[in-house]
Amino acid sequence: MSVPPSTDWAGLYHAYGRAAEVPEQLAALSASDPVVRRAAGSALFASVCHQGTCWPASAPVVPELVALVDTPSTPDRDTVLHLLHAVAIGNVPDDELPFNPERAFAEADRVRPADEGAVLRVLFEEEEPDVDAVAEVADAVALRWAAEAYRAAERHTASFLTWLRDPDPAVVTLAAALLVWFAPVPGLSGALAAVPCDTTDARASANLALAHLPGRLDSEESAALTACLASQHEAVRVTAAVALARRQPTALPDAALSVLVHADAVEVAGAVRGWDRSLRGHVAVALRRLGL
């Protein structure tokens, strides 16, 4: 992959200083050697989304990661997608869904270029940094960088939607978990409903995404979720019941209620890849939705 020369990476900062090495690391994500790929991924995780914090170099990384996932020959596309999710969403837990970016990033709007410049000087340029001098704006500046990364990802939701039809179930799994953080794009509910029931994590992730969409279920969504109640895979059954309970609590099929009650009784274990909350947590939320 070639990185557009228009990006002045040396003029941007990440968690460890100037981002001049980022193009090389992005290119290494396509390397034939898995050791090289892992090293590049680890370096990018540490620098552009360090412990969930974004930096000026974070948003420019987003389209490059999208291009890598869009390229079928890219190795470990699910790992790249995991990195994309980390950059775009940070460490915001999915109990924050539905996500309201206007509310979440409201404080970022008060940041001035001078504030950002002052924070960067204190962090990276001053020999004896006066952290107290930027204490009042530092959090808002970091939020500004997070908002920029989120909005950079938001511009690519049409690509994310195509990943729901990808032949790699791992890509489908993570795409569903990422798409739910943005305003629904046309065709999203139908694409989620169409994820095959025999792809365990992918179908379970699609079910959880359907659970978090607004409004009542349409007939296509309802039919897909109801069919999942008969799956041999526990995660698929449980997540389908969760989605039905959250989206149509007053018309819940008896089979869905049975799945939820049983999952609660046995304290269902595990989680779906791409989602923070455990299956047990999702069940608890669904039961509360039902008043149980």
JODA-V117298 format. One record per residue. N is the residue number from 0. RES is the residue in one letter. PSI is psi in radians with two decimals (none if undefined). Layout:
N|RES|PSI, N|RES|PSI
This chain:
0|M|2.36, 1|S|2.36, 2|V|2.31, 3|P|2.31, 4|P|-0.22, 5|S|-0.32, 6|T|2.07, 7|D|1.37, 8|W|-0.64, 9|A|-0.33, 10|G|-0.03, 11|L|2.79, 12|Y|2.57, 13|H|-2.83, 14|A|-0.37, 15|Y|0.18, 16|G|-2.56, 17|R|2.53, 18|A|0.48, 19|A|-0.49, 20|E|-0.09, 21|V|-0.76, 22|P|-0.72, 23|E|-0.69, 24|Q|-0.70, 25|L|-0.76, 26|A|-0.61, 27|A|-0.31, 28|L|-0.29, 29|S|0.11, 30|A|2.67, 31|S|-0.43, 32|D|2.05, 33|P|-0.50, 34|V|-0.74, 35|V|-0.73, 36|R|-0.78, 37|R|-0.72, 38|A|-0.72, 39|A|-0.75, 40|G|-0.76, 41|S|-0.72, 42|A|-0.71, 43|L|-0.72, 44|F|-0.76, 45|A|-0.50, 46|S|-0.76, 47|V|-0.16, 48|C|0.87, 49|H|1.98, 50|Q|0.65, 51|G|0.00, 52|T|2.29, 53|C|2.86, 54|W|3.04, 55|P|-0.52, 56|A|-0.11, 57|S|-0.90, 58|A|-0.75, 59|P|-0.36, 60|V|-0.49, 61|V|-0.95, 62|P|-0.49, 63|E|-0.67, 64|L|-0.68, 65|V|-0.77, 66|A|-0.64, 67|L|-0.77, 68|V|-0.58, 69|D|-0.32, 70|T|1.94, 71|P|-0.50, 72|S|-0.12, 73|T|2.23, 74|P|2.69, 75|D|0.82, 76|R|-0.53, 77|D|-0.59, 78|T|-0.70, 79|V|-0.71, 80|L|-0.63, 81|H|-0.72, 82|L|-0.73, 83|L|-0.78, 84|H|-0.75, 85|A|-0.68, 86|V|-0.76, 87|A|-0.62, 88|I|-0.35, 89|G|-2.52, 90|N|0.47, 91|V|2.13, 92|P|2.70, 93|D|0.03, 94|D|-0.04, 95|E|-0.09, 96|L|2.53, 97|P|2.43, 98|F|2.32, 99|N|1.70, 100|P|-0.58, 101|E|-0.76, 102|R|-0.77, 103|A|-0.62, 104|F|0.29, 105|A|-0.73, 106|E|-0.40, 107|A|-0.45, 108|D|-0.31, 109|R|-0.04, 110|V|2.27, 111|R|2.72, 112|P|-0.61, 113|A|-0.61, 114|D|-0.79, 115|E|-0.77, 116|G|-0.69, 117|A|-0.73, 118|V|-0.77, 119|L|-0.68, 120|R|-0.76, 121|V|-0.73, 122|L|-0.62, 123|F|-0.26, 124|E|-0.50, 125|E|2.35, 126|E|-0.62, 127|E|1.40, 128|P|2.41, 129|D|1.51, 130|V|-0.62, 131|D|-0.47, 132|A|-0.40, 133|V|0.20, 134|A|-0.63, 135|E|-0.38, 136|V|-0.16, 137|A|-0.79, 138|D|-0.72, 139|A|-0.62, 140|V|-0.78, 141|A|-0.66, 142|L|-0.61, 143|R|-0.77, 144|W|-0.65, 145|A|-0.72, 146|A|-0.70, 147|E|-0.70, 148|A|-0.74, 149|Y|-0.83, 150|R|-0.53, 151|A|-0.71, 152|A|-0.65, 153|E|-0.52, 154|R|-0.12, 155|H|0.32, 156|T|-0.46, 157|A|-0.66, 158|S|-0.74, 159|F|-0.68, 160|L|-0.69, 161|T|-0.46, 162|W|-0.31, 163|L|-0.27, 164|R|0.24, 165|D|2.55, 166|P|-0.28, 167|D|1.94, 168|P|-0.52, 169|A|-0.65, 170|V|-0.75, 171|V|-0.78, 172|T|-0.87, 173|L|-0.52, 174|A|-0.74, 175|A|-0.73, 176|A|-0.46, 177|L|-0.75, 178|L|-0.53, 179|V|-0.22, 180|W|-0.12, 181|F|2.87, 182|A|2.39, 183|P|2.30, 184|V|2.68, 185|P|2.29, 186|G|-0.02, 187|L|-0.86, 188|S|-0.71, 189|G|-0.67, 190|A|-0.68, 191|L|-0.74, 192|A|-0.49, 193|A|-0.10, 194|V|2.24, 195|P|2.51, 196|C|-0.31, 197|D|0.07, 198|T|1.66, 199|T|-1.11, 200|D|-0.68, 201|A|-0.79, 202|R|-0.70, 203|A|-0.72, 204|S|-0.71, 205|A|-0.69, 206|N|-0.77, 207|L|-0.64, 208|A|-0.74, 209|L|-0.61, 210|A|-0.50, 211|H|0.03, 212|L|2.69, 213|P|2.74, 214|G|3.08, 215|R|2.76, 216|L|2.47, 217|D|3.09, 218|S|-0.63, 219|E|-0.80, 220|E|-0.82, 221|S|-0.73, 222|A|-0.74, 223|A|-0.77, 224|L|-0.70, 225|T|-0.70, 226|A|-0.60, 227|C|-0.35, 228|L|-0.36, 229|A|0.11, 230|S|2.60, 231|Q|-0.17, 232|H|2.15, 233|E|-0.78, 234|A|-0.64, 235|V|-0.79, 236|R|-0.84, 237|V|-0.79, 238|T|-0.58, 239|A|-0.75, 240|A|-0.67, 241|V|-0.81, 242|A|-0.73, 243|L|-0.71, 244|A|-0.64, 245|R|-0.58, 246|R|-0.44, 247|Q|1.12, 248|P|-0.45, 249|T|-0.07, 250|A|0.78, 251|L|2.23, 252|P|2.55, 253|D|-0.64, 254|A|-0.64, 255|A|-0.73, 256|L|-0.71, 257|S|-0.73, 258|V|-0.77, 259|L|-0.78, 260|V|-0.75, 261|H|-0.75, 262|A|-0.66, 263|D|-0.72, 264|A|-0.67, 265|V|0.03, 266|E|1.10, 267|V|2.39, 268|A|2.94, 269|G|3.10, 270|A|2.89, 271|V|2.33, 272|R|2.36, 273|G|-0.16, 274|W|2.42, 275|D|-0.79, 276|R|2.43, 277|S|2.87, 278|L|-0.71, 279|R|-0.69, 280|G|-0.74, 281|H|-0.70, 282|V|-0.76, 283|A|-0.72, 284|V|-0.75, 285|A|-0.74, 286|L|-0.66, 287|R|-0.67, 288|R|-0.59, 289|L|-0.07, 290|G|0.39, 291|L|none
